[in-house]
């Protein structure tokens, strides 16, 4: 194998540096083709908000591509306009089986900021397809990447590492799903237009509610958010009327004190409402008085409630890390052995054929000299002895080649066998 992974991630590089080193679509294509052309290797570039990594493969069996951490730092400095001396300490490097292991852990989301997140496998697949489209993949990456994606699928299906949502906004929607069976007749009210509110709204839109209302102290902001989601802007002074109509409320105003007290809700909203209402108060400080919650007609959840569920979900995922790691180790070994057989097969086949030929020549010269002195059984015994000798003779070199291959160090031994036995 001839493989190297070099890059940085959220553990080694702070966000301000990941931003500087990240590639957009045009820069991604240019960087991939440039590395392939300069260093004569297969290339895959993974650039996300949490990592920038180059996976490179070369053509010399058992070697490693020349694009190491030092050259990667110089290249990133050149194309991103930053000092190489500042980039170098941020980079890590893996070679051979360790590079395979790192890739499999990345694709299986074991190396993610949020373990079990589902986006990374798609991002790796997209990066692979981009490299294929640019013609910079070859035998090794074309074999390795599908194997990595299958490993990620095994981890997802055979462990619970992806079970449950871990963002506050998605946890909030999970709560809503538990309360209502259908959303085609439901009205969603967005109070405020903060980032968290918009993220939660994005998840709620997937439920296809009948109507979305948006209110904000700034009328222009309410109109803007309503336009983005196909909703209706409601004047701020009509908040009580909107609460009466709403089945699901998402509030993220950032006000200094509750905008809806228990007394106000009891006097102006509760008497006019029918059915269950879910209020997702994601604001800090809180927008709704906790006393509004009765657990029956009104279910009020705040940021602490949602964060608690998120942490419980993450704790459950962490318990699945060990089984997931075991799958990765099994697949790393499987790929390494498969690739070793694929690379060594022609040489082993040629070696066996050459020794077979020599054995046949020797027995062809020997047996006629003993003509008349041997029974058919004697001839079979002699031929079997030569064949056994051949197998024992070849066992050592072939076993050593396989062992070296599992360690990613078979290149020198492979070339030595070719020279020793005059193999083309």
N, C-alpha and C positions, 0 to 999 in steps of 0.2 A: 504494500500500500504506500501511497505517496500523497499525504494529506496534511494540511495545516489550517488551523482556525486561529485568527488573530482579530482582536477587537476590544471594545469596552462595553460595559453595561451599567445599570443603575447602581451596582455595588462599587464599581471602580471609578465612575465619572459622575460628578454632580450634574444636575439638569442643565445648568448654564453651559457646560461643556458638551453635553449630548446634543443640545440645540445647535451649537457651532459645527459639530461634526456630522449632523444628519444630512441626508441627501433627498432632494425632491426627485420627481420622476425623470426629468431631463438630466440632472446631475448623476443620478443612479446609473443610467445607461452609459453615460460618458465614462464614469469611474470604472465600471465593469469591463468595458471594452479596452480601456487604457491599461488596466492591470493585466488583462489577458495578453495584450500585444507586447507590453514591456517585459513581462516575466515568463511568457510562453507557458501559461498554465490555464487550467479550467478555473472558472471563477463564479462564485455566488456571493452577492452582497445583501445582507439583511440590515435594513435601516428602519428602526421604529422609534417611538418616543423613549423606549427604555434600553435600546442597544444599537450599536453600529458594529457589525462583524463581517469580516471577509472569510469565506471558506474557499480555499484554493487547493487544487490537485495538480500534480505533475505527472510526467510520463515515465520517469525513471523508477522502476520497481524498488521499493524499500528506501528510496530517498525521501527528501522533503522539498517542496517548492521553495524557491529562493525568497519569496515574498514573506519575510519574517516580521517580527514586531518592530525592529529598527527601520526597515524599509517601509513598513506600513505607516509609521509615524511621519517619516519624510514625505510619503505620498499624501497623507491627510493634510499635512502642513501646506503642501503645494496647492492642492485643489480646494482647500477650505480657507486658506489664507490665515493660518494660525502658526505659532512657533512650534517647531518639531520638539524642542526640549520640553515644552509644556504638555504635548500630546503623549510622549513616550511613557511617562509614569502611569498613565491611565489605561494602558493596553495590557492585555494578557495574551497568552499564546498556548495552544494545544496542538500536538502532532500525533499522527497515526491513530491508534485505537482511542487515545485520549480525546482526539478531535471528534471521532465518531461518537463517543460517549457524551461530549459536550453538546453536539448537535441534537442527539436524541433527547437529552434532558431539556433543551430549549424547546423543541417541537412538542414535547409532552407537557409543557408548561411547568416543569419542576424547577426551572431557573427563572421563573417570572416573578415580578414584584408581588402579584397576587397569584399564589399557587392555584393551578386549576383553571386559570382564565382561558377562554375559548378562542381568542383572536389569533394567538401566535401561530398556530398550525396553518391557518389561512394565509398569514403574512409570509411564512416560509414557502408555502406552495406558490404564492404569487411571485416571490423573489426567484424561485427556481424556474418558473415559466418565463420570467423576464430574461434570465440568463440563456435559457434554451432558445428564445426568440432572437437573441443577439448572436447565437452560434458560439457561445463561450463555455458550453459544457461538453463533456466527453464521456468516456467509458466509466470512470469512477463516480463522478457526480450523478450521472444518469442512472447508475445502479444504487447509489447511496441515498439519494433524496426520496425516491418512492419507498425505500425500506424505512427511512426515518418517519415518513408520514403514516405508514402502517403501524409502526411502533406507537406513535401518538394515539392512533385509533384503539390499539389494544389497551393502553393506559386508560383512555376514556371509558371504554366499555367494560373492562374487567375490574376497575376500582371505582370508588365513589369520589374521586378527586375533583370532579367537575360538578358535583351535586350541590344545588342551592346557589342562589345569587349572592354576590358579595358587595355590590354597590348599594349605597343608601337608597338611591332612586329605584333600583330593581327590587330591593327588599320591600319597599313601600308598595310597589305594584303587586308583589306576592300577597301582601296583606289584603289588598283589594280583591284579588282573585278568590280568597278564602271567604269573603263576605257575600259576593254576588255571583250568581250562576251565569247571568248574561249581561251584556253591556250595550246592546242595541237600543235599549230604551233609557239609558242613563245619561245624566248631564254632569260634566266635569267643570269645576270652577277653579281657575288659577288666580290666586290672590298674590299680587306682586309679580315681578318678572326677573327674579334672580336666576343665576346659573343652575342651581340645584332644582329650582322649579321647572326650568326648561328641560332639564334632563329627565325629570320625573314625567313631565308631559309627553316627552318623546316615547317613553315606555307605555304610558297610558294610551297614546294614539294607536298603538298596535292592537289594543282591545276593541277599537272601532266604536267608541261611544256615540250616542245619537247627537250630542251637542257639546261644544266646548265654549265656556264663557271665560273672559279674561278681564280682570280689573286691576288698576294700578293708580297710585296717586297722580302719576303723570299720564294724562289721557293719550298723548302721542305714543308713549311706550306701550300702553295697553293695545292700541291699534296695531302697532308693529308686531307684537307677539301674536295677537289674534290672526293677523294676516299670514304668519308663518305656519299656523296650525289649522287654518280654515275655520277659525272660531269667530266669536262675536265679542267686541269690546263693550264693557259695561262701565258707566261712570262710577267713580269711587263712592259718591254719596248714595249709590243704590246697592251697596254691599249687602245690606240685610235682605233685600228682595232677591239678590242673586243666591244668597245662602239658602233661602227657602226653596229655590228651584234645584239646587245642586244635590246630587247623590254622593259625589266624590269631590272633596276640596283639597287642593294643594296650596299651602301658604308659605311664602318665603319673602316677607317684606323687609326684614331687617329693622323693624321699628324698635324703639327703645323700651316699650312696654306693650302688654297685650292690646291688640286692636279690637278683639271681641272678648268681653268679660262674660262671666257666667250669668250675671244679671241681665246684660244686654241680650244674650242668646235666649235666655228663658223668656224674656219679655217680647222680643221682636221676631225670633226665628222659630223656636220650638212650637208655639201654638199653631203656626200655619203650615208646619211640615207634616208629611206623611211618609212612612217607610223608613228604612235604615239609612243613616248618613255616616260616611267614613271621612274623617278629617285628618290629613297628613300634614302636621305642623312641623315643617323642616326648618323653621326660622330659629335663629339664636340672637337675642332673646326670643322666647316663644310668642307667637301671635295670638294663640287662643288660650284662655284660662283652662287649666287642667280639670277644673271642677265641672266643665261641660260634659266630660266623658261619663256615661252611665253604663257602658258595656252592653246596652240593649239597642236602643234607638240611635244612640250616638257613640261611635267608636273613634276616639281621639288618640292618635299616636304622635309622639314627638321624636326629635332626632336621637335622643338617648335610647328610646325603645327600638328604633330601627338599627342603631349602631350595635345594640346588644345582640340582636338577631344576626347581624353581619358577623360579629365576632364568634358567635356560636357556630355559624356556617364555616368560617375559616378554621376553627378548632377541629371540626369534623373532617375537613379536607386534609389538615396536617396529619391526621391519623392514617390517611391513605398514602402518605408519601413513601413509607417503607415498601409496601407492595408495589407501588409504581416504580420505585428505584430497582426493585428486583426484576421487573419486566424489562426495564432499560438494560440492565446488565446482561440479561439473557439474550436480548436482541443484538447488543453490541458484539457479544461472543459469536452469535449466529452469523451476523454479517461478516465479521472478520474472517471466520472460517470459510464462509461461502466465497468471499473475495479471494482468499488464499488459494482455494481449490481452483477457482476460475483462472487465476494468474499462473498457478504452478502446473495446472493440468497439462498443457501442451508440452512443457519441459519434461514432466514425469513420464508422459506418454512416449515422448521421443527417446528418453533414457531407457525405458523398459523395452522399447522396440529394438534399440541398438544392442542391448545386452542379450535380448532374445535371439537376435541375429548371430551374435558371437557364440552363444550356447549351441545354436543349431549347426553352425559351422564346425565346432569342435566335435559334437556328437556324430555329425556326418562323416568326419574323418576317422573317428575312433571305432565306431560300431562295425564298419566293413572289415577292419583288420581282425576283429574277433568273430568273423563270420564262421559259422559251423561250431563254434564253441559255446554259443549262448542259446538258451531257450527263449521263447517269446516273453516268458515271465522275467528272465534275466534282463532282457533289453528294456522292458518297462521299468525295472528297478533302477537300472543305470540312468535312464532318461529322467526318472523321477528324482534321483539324487542330484543330478545337474540342475534340475528345475528348483529344487529346494535350496541348493547352494546359491543360485541366482537370487531367489527371494530373500534369503538371509543377507546376501551382499547388498542388495538395494534397500533393505529395510532401514538401515542406519541413515544414509543420506536423505531418503524421503521423509523419515520421521523428523530428522533435524530441520529439514526445509519447512515442514508443517509447524514445528515449534517456533521457528524463527518468524514464520508468517503470522502466528497468533500474537507475537510481540511487535509486529510491524517492522522487523529487521531482516527480512529474507533476501533483500536485494543483492548483497555481496555474495551470499552463499549460492544464490541462483546463478549468478554470473560465473562463480567458481566451478559449479557443476557443468555448465556449458563448455567451459574451457577444458576441464579435466577429461570429459568424455567426448570432446570434439563434436558437440551438438550444434547444428545450424540454428 
